[in-house]
Amino acid sequence: MSQGYQSASYSHVGMVRQVNEDACLELAERGLWAVADGMGGHAAGDYVSSLIVDTLRGIPAAATLAEYVGALRAALAQVNQDVLQETTRRGVSMMGSTVVVLVAQGDQAVCLWAGDSRLYRLRDGVLEMISRDHSYVQDLIDNAMLSEEEARVHPRANVVTRAVGVFEQLDLAEVNLQVQPGDNFLLCSDGLNKTADDSELRDVLSHTDPYAIVRSLVHLGLTRGAPDNITAVAIRAL
């Protein structure tokens, strides 16, 4: 049974954007990590991503993983309603954020997500994407109308089909995971996976130090020009 977790997080505005609309949460002692990637421009996207992270931070760990997941789901549903109301109050067309959450107790974990922020797992040298993008281009890939390579440069590559604060009902996807000691997890915003390919992510995730992983990943994105904000959270199961 995996007894504990080590983690590290790093977020960077990138080389083009003026504002960092990403936000992340790293609470290894509580078994809770999250990345949120805000949408809607200055004073909108960063408001939503920060609200998500601050709200999740305020949810105390529960006795069971199922109870904790239920509390996190309820909290995100409330954030969804709050953002819809705030959008109306501000008179803007849209405010929202993607979110990916990993919550763990012992050797059990759950991933919740909406949008195209991702969770990867590296186990025994094999990289697997646990989450599945809720995006326009992913739908095209699923229907064999687009390749992964074409999706990266598609003009609508940034269009998500699920997010917090955009639709009346928040539809969170969920995956249950059995954790093994030595598993490395990566939560990231799309600013990272659009600048680094899977083989590069796998190579960096093979390090044992989460802090070295997140610094290396963000640095890699910056060397590619980092047109978007970049956020990475690395978690190692002990």
N, C-alpha and C positions, 0 to 999 in steps of 0.2 A: 504494500500500500504506500502510495506517495504521501509522505508526512508533511511536506511543506513546499513552498515556492519562493524563488528569488525572481526579482523583476527590476526593470528600469524603463524609463520613458524619455522621449526627446521629441520636441516639436519645433519646427523652424518655419518662418514665414516664406522662405524660398527666395528666388532671385528676381521675381517679377512683381508679385503682389505687394500692396502697401500694408495690408492688414492680415493677420493670421486668423482665419475663420475656423481653424481646427482647434479642438480641445481634447485633452486626454486625462484619464484617471488611472492611478496606479496604487492600489491598496493591497499589497501582498499579504499583509497580516489578516486581512478580511477575506482574501481570496476573490478580489473584485478588480477587474480592469476594463477600461472602455476607451474607445476613440470615437469622436464625433466630428463630422466635417460639415460646417455650416454653409448654407446657400442663401442668396438673396442680397449680397453686396454688403458694403460697410455698414456697421451698426445694426445689421439684421442677422447675417449668418453667424457672426461671432456671438451675438446675443443668444441665439438658440443653442449653439454648441456648448457655450458656457453654462446655460441653464440646465442642459442635460447632465453635464458632469457634476455640477453643484448639487443637483437633485439626487443623483445616484450616490454621491458621497454622503448624503444625509440619511440614507437607508441603512439601519443597523443590520448586521448579520443575524440571520434567523437560526433556529435550532436545527432545521433540516434544509437541505439544498432546495427542495421543492418549494418550501415556504419562502426562501430567499428569492427564488426566481419569480414567484408570484408577486412578492412585494416590489421587485424591480419592474415587472411588467405593468403593475398598477401605477407606479410612479411615472413611467414613460408615457402611459396613456394620459395621465394628468398633464404632463408637459405638453403633449400633443394638443390638448384642449386649450391650455394657457397660451400657446403660441398662435393658434387660430384666432383667439380673442385679441391678442396683441397685434396681429397682422391687421385686423379690422380697425382697431383703435388707432394705429399709426397711418392707416389709409394707404398702405403699400400693397403691391400685387401679390407678393409671396415672401415668406420667411420660412426657413426650414433647415433641417440637418439630417444627414445620414447618421447612423449609430451602429457600432458593433460592440457587444459586451461579452466578456468571458467571466463566469463566476464558478468557483471551485470549492469543494469541501472534500478533503482527503483525496481519494483517487477517482472521484466523480466530478464532472464539470458540465456546464451547459453554455452554449453560445446562443445569444439572441442578436438579431440584426435586422436593419431595414436600410436599403440603399446599397452603395458600392464600396463602403469601407469594409475591410476584409479581415478574416482570421485564417492564418496558416498554421500548420503543425509540421515540424520536422521530427521524424521518428526513424531511428536506424538509417539515417542518410537519405530517407525518402521524404520529399516535400509534398504536402497535400493541402489544397485549399479547402478549408472546412465550410466556410460560408459560400454562398453563391450570389453573385451580384443581382440586385433588383435594378436592372437598367435596360434602356432601349437596345443597346448593342448586344447585351447578353441574350435578350429575346431573339435577336437576329441570328446569333451564334447557335442557340438552341434549335432554331428552325433551319439550320444549315445554309443560311443566306449570307453568312459572313464568317471569315476566319478570325482566330485570335489576333493575328498580326494586323488584319484590316481593321479590327475593332479598336485597336490602340490609336489609330489616326483618323477614325471616322469623325465627321464634323459634329455628330450628335453623341459623341462618346461620354459627354458629361451629363447626359439626361438620365435621371433615375426615375424608377417607376414606384418606389416606396421611399418614404422619408418621414421624419418626425415633423409635425406642424404643417403639413401640406394637404392632407386629406382628412375628412371628418373622422374616419376610423384609422387608428394606427395598426397596421398589419405586420407584426414582428414574426420573422421566421425563427425556428428553434432547432438546435441539434444537441443531442446528448452525447457525451464523450466519456470514455474510460481512459483515465490518465495513467501512463507508465512512468516510473522514474527515468529521467534523462530526456523526456519529451521537451522540445522547445517550441513555444508558441509565439506567433507574431500577430499583433493587431496593428493595422495601418490604414491611413487614409489613401485615397486613390492617387494622391500626389507622389507616393512612393512606387506603387506597382505600375504606374504608367511611365516611370523613368528607369526601373530596374526589372529585368526579366527573371523568370523563375529560377534559372540556374544560378544567377547572382544572389538571389534571396537565399537559396539553399546553401551556397558557400558561406555566406555571412552568418546564417543561423546555426551553422555547425560549431561556432565558438561556444564556449561554456559560460562566458561572462555576459549577462544581459546588457550591462552598461556598454561594453565594447560593441555589442551587436547593434544597439540603437544608434550609437555615434557613427559607426561604419555605414549603416544604411542611409542615414540622413546625409552624410558626407558624399556617398555615392550619388544620391539624387542631386546634390548641389553641383557636383562636377558635370552633370548633364544639363545644367542650366535651370533646373527646378522652376518650371513655369507656374507651379501651384505650390500651396503650402504642403509641407511634408511632416507627417507625424508617425512615430513608431513606438510601440510598447512591446518589449520582449519579456517573456516569462519562461523560466526553467523549472520543471518539476524535479524535486530532489529525491 
